[in-house]
Amino acid sequence: MESIKEIFKIGYGPSSSHTMGPALASQIFLTKNPNASSYKCILYGSLALTGKGHLTDYIIKKTFQERPIEIVFDYDKVYKYHPNALKFFAYDQKKNLLDEWLVFSVGGGSLKELNEDRKTFDKSIYPHYKMNEILAYTASNKLNLAEYVLKYEKEDLLTYLKDILQQMQKTINQGLIAEGILPGGLNVKRKAHILYQEYLKNPLIENQIYAYALATSEENASGNLVVTAPTCGSCGVLPAVLFALKKQNQISDERLLEALMIAGLIGNLAKTNASISGAEVGCQGEVGVACSMAAAAVCYLNGGSNEEIEYAAEIALEHHLGMTCDPVDGLVQIPCIERNAIAAIEAYNVAHYAKLAGSLHNITLDSVLEVMKETGKDLHTKYRETSTGGLALHKRT
Ligand code: SF4
């Protein structure tokens, strides 16, 4: 597995696969072909179908700045390797082709080329790929999961994660004071500030978690800076529980960093063994995985053992299996924003449940990840970030 830094990235919303990935791909292609006279980019599959709502064309044009680039939406062709494909072309003055590049935005802002192995990443730094292997290793070496992460990551991890926590906090703060209607035309009203006022009147942790999750997800829907956790669409879940618990239980920054590492490890396992892309496996891979990461982090903060943490991560994901991705108008707003708030509360409750119920359970996290991948393959394409079915067809007029 790669570094957990690949799970947590700071970038502009609303979608890690539809904005952050394509922006990175545009930069790479531009760096390779700085002197071309014109460019073209074809968007395929989910990038074509929800690219407008997710601002894919906007971000590509923005990255190419003043350079002429034609964006084509191909709604029919879908690559088997991954549904988020984009192909760049560079031309000289006489329209001769200079270069072309087919690339896939596979979730969380990461890129892959056609048929590139999704498991054996170039930058693998962990020797284990499965949670069961990690649990066996940590048991025989008497390590907790945060110590395990620190053993394999580079020294700069703590500095990197401190910046991540800082950005998460900034995004929450901004989202709590912002008011008005979100962009995109759906007329969705920001609600985080309303829920926050409720929390101030009635300081229950549940009210605080709702307010924080909405704050982050509304910032994402506005195209502002967020942290992927593991994606932009699901970025509200983890920060909500981390910062609510920090405030309620006076948790030190050091413990919070350790909880973040554990969440990153769970996200990494999901990305390596299944997928964190809504276009590939539906929302179970985005909000489902975010809930699993958050439940693991909360379980750790509640004093959970490695086995209890695995149980918390497993239950949280198990009960999101099959969850579809059908955003209305291709915007990351309905059902995405409220789904983050509900998943955050679920993560908080699941962590409590896992400690109460003990770690003995029949289904492992590794099994649930396998099932999530299989279920994702079986989901009809209309439920995989194409906005051609489900809630996307039930817009109130
Ligand atoms: S429904 Fe879930 S996976 Fe789909 S865009 Fe919204 S948050 Fe992302």
Residues whose N, C-alpha, C, O or C-beta is under 5 A from the ligand:
A	BS01	SF4	G233 S234 G278 G282 C283 E286 T324 C325 D326 P327 V332 C336
